[in-house]
């Protein structure tokens, strides 16, 4: 007996839906990779993804991304408003429409560029953060939350942290617990951490104020750590127990491989990441400034780091 016709026909590959295509693009950006374009996206979603794709390729100072939308459409008006803003810098970005994920990515890229070049006034920056947190791709919302938390800590803004927790705390309870712990440490001494001297790899249990310099940078090689600052290099995995007196073979190999990166200067190696993350020290680079008594005066990390 012949099988039913539908059983003998293999299903054609289904074109990715817009949400799937967006998630793939943002996942690649989050991993620092070049996104790959899906071969085919259903016609109703293709233009929205084209706008997102063009937005992902936009570099501040370069040509504004092209709009793929039909003239006169609502999406076209949104895209053209963003193009005009990026070309001229005139207008209020907090008033521009964000119905398209591509527009949200443009706002994020523009805001991050301003962080480095000409920081926004805090009230406007918070409005933009809140707009990005209000919807859109989940990964982009995560970036916006990280951004908002880093600046709340840098500005010692407990009210902002409280409002963010009330609105978004259920999405990342451990992150908020760490941020609150870190804000509570400001003005007092740091806990003691087990650090391994580089080179030599002798361990030392020390508060940050006992390292000597008033500035402490916590970051991997590749960041421009000023001379005269204490430099703590976190392990890539951070899986060592924070109180062990010997480094595991793998951790020792990782630490020894850092020697060429030191270029003759001293540094410390942090083999346990958990004890740092429990205090909210999660996003690199991290600049900690100490007062004359060795207490934590300020913490600037991630998006808020200089």
N, C-alpha and C positions, 0 to 999 in steps of 0.2 A: 504494500500500500504506500502510495506517495505521501510524504508528510504534508501537512497544511502549508500553503504557500508562504505564510508569514514565518514559519519555522525554518525555512530554507534560505532566508534572506538575512544577512548580517546587518545589524543596525549601523547606519551611517554615523560617522563621528559627529557629535553634536557641537555646534559652534559655541564658544564660551559666552555666557551671559555677561552683561556689563559689570555686575558685581564681582564675578569671578575674575574678569580681566583687570578690574581696578585693584582687587586684592593682590593679584600677581605683580602688578606694577609697583604698588607701595611696598610689598614684601621685598622686592629687589632693591628699591631705594633704601629701605631700612637696613638691609644687609650691606649697603655700600656697593652694590653690584649694578651693572648696566641692565636695565629691564629689556625683556624681549617682547616684541609685538606679536599678539595672537594673529594667526594666519587669516582668520575671518571672524567677524563679529556681526550678529544679526543687524539688518539695516536700521531698525529703530534706534539702536544703541550706538551705531558706528560713529556718528558725529560727536556724541558726548565723549566717547573714548578718544577720538581724534583730538579734541580740545584738551583733554587730560594729557595725552601723549605730547602735544606741542608745549603744554605748560611744563612738563617734566624736563623738556630740553631747554627751557628758557634760562638764560644766565643774566643776572643783574648787569645793566649797562649795555646789553646786547639788544638786537631787534626784538620788538614785541612779538609774541607768538601769533601765528596766523589763525584767524577764525574759520572754522569749517562749516558754520551754520548758514542756513538760507537767509538772505537779506530780509529784514522786516520781522523775523521771528523773535520771540522773547529771549531765546538763548543767544541769538546774534547781538541783541542789544546789550546783554550782559557781557559778552565777550568783547564787544567794541568799547564798552565803558572801561573794562580792565586794560585793554590795549592803550587807550588814551591816557589812563593814569600812569601806566608803566613808561610811556613815551615822554610824558610831560612832567610827571610828579605832582601835578595839580589835582586837588580834590581831597576828599576824606575817605581813606580806604575802609573805614568802619561803616560807610554808607553804601558801599558797592554791593551788588547782589552776589550771593554765594550759592545759587541753586545748583551750579555745576561743580563737580569735584575738581575739575581743572582750575576753576577760579579759586577754590580753597587752597590748592597747591601753590598757585601764584601768590596768594596772600602770605602763606607760610614762607615761601622763598624770599619774598620782598622783606618781610619782617625780620627774618634771620640775617639778611644782608645789612639791614639797618642796625641790628644789634652790634655788629662789628664796626660799622662805618660811622654812624651818626645815631646813637641810641634814641629811641622814641621817649617822649614824656611818659612817665608811668601810667597816668590815667588812660591815655590812648592805647598803650601797650596792653593793658588789662582788658580793655574793650575788645581788642583784636583777639587776644587769647580766648576770651569768653565766646566770641563768635565761632572760632574754630572748635571749641569744646561743645558747641550746641548741636553739632550734627556732622554728617559727612563720613568719609572712610575712617574706620576704627583706628588704624595705625596713625593716621594724621591727628586724630583726637589724642592719641597717646603722646605724640610729639608735643602737642600744645599743652598737655597737662604737665609734662616734664619741664617745659619752658616756664610755665606759670609757677611751678614749685621752686625751680632754681632761683627765679627772681624774687619770690616771696622770702626765701631764706636770705638771699643776698641783701635785701632791703630790710630784713628783720621785721617783716610785716605779718604779725600774728593774726591780724584781722583778715587779711587776704587768705592766709592758710586756712582759717576757720571756715570762710565762705566756700573755698574750693572743696574742703572736706564735706561740707553739708551737701554740696551739689554732686560731687563725683567720688566721695570716699568709698562707696560700695564697689567701685570698679577696681580699686587698687588699695585695699586696706593696709597691706604691709608697707607700701610706699608712703602712705600718709603717716603711719606710725613712726617710720624712720625720720620723716621730715619734721614731725613734732618733737622727736627726741633731739634732733640736731638743733632746732631753734631753742630748745631748753638748755642746751650746753653753752650757748653764747654768753659771754661775760664770766665764765668760770674756766677751770682747767680741763684739759681733755683727759679721757681715760688713758691708762697706760696700754700701749700696744707692743706686741712682740715684733721687733724689726731686726732684719739681718743686714749687717754692714756689707757694703759693696765698695771695694773688693774685700775678700777675706772671709765673709759669711759667718762672722761671730754674731750671736744674737744679743739683743739688748732690749730689756723691757723699759720703755720710756714714755712719758707724756710728751706731747708735741712741743711743749715749752721747754723741755730739757734737751732738745736737739741743738739749741744754740741760736740759729737765725730767727728773726721775727716773722719771716715769710716761709711758709711750707707749701710746696707744690706736690700734689699726688697725681701722677699721670705716667703713662707709658713713654718710652722714648719716641721722639718725633715732635714733641711739643717744645717750644722755645723757653725752657726753664732758665730764668736769669741766674747769673753767677752770684753767689752769696746767699742764695735761697737754699733751704733744705729740700732735697728731692727724694721722694718716696716713690718707688716703682712698684705698682701692684702686679701680682702674678696674673697671668692670663686666665688660669683656671681658679686660683684662690682656694684650692681644695684642702690645703694643709690645716690641721688642727692648730688653733691659735696659741696653744701652750706647749707644743712639743719642743724638745730641746735639740732635735736633729731634723734636718730637712730630709724629706724622702728623696730617693735617687732621681726621680723625674723632676722634682722641684729644684734640687741642687743643680741639675743640668740646665734648667731654665734660667736660674739665677746666674750661673757662670757664663752663659751665653750673652748676658747683658754687658759684660766687661768692655767690648769694643764700643758700645754705645755711650759709655761714660766719658770717653775722651779725656781721661786722666782725673776726673773729678770724683769726689766721694758721693755716695748715695746710700739709700736703704732699700731693702727688698721686703715687701709685705707678702708673706706666703699664704695668709688666711684672709679671704675676702669677706667672710660672713660677719666678723666683728665690726668691720667698717660699714657694711651695708645696713646692719642693725641700727646704726647711728645716722642713717640717711646719707652717708657718703658714697653715692652710687654712680655718679655721672662724671666722667673725666672731660677735661682737666679740672682739678680742684685746687683752688688757691685759698689757703687759710692764713689769715693775718693774726698775729698775736700782739697783745699789749705788752707794756714794759714788765709786767709781772708774769708773763707767759700764759695768760688766759686767752681764750678764743675771742678775738675782737670781731672778726667777720669771716664768713665762708661764702666764697663765690665759686660755683661749680657749673659744669655743663654749659648750657646756653648763656648763663650769666657770667661765666669766667672771662677775664680779659684776654 
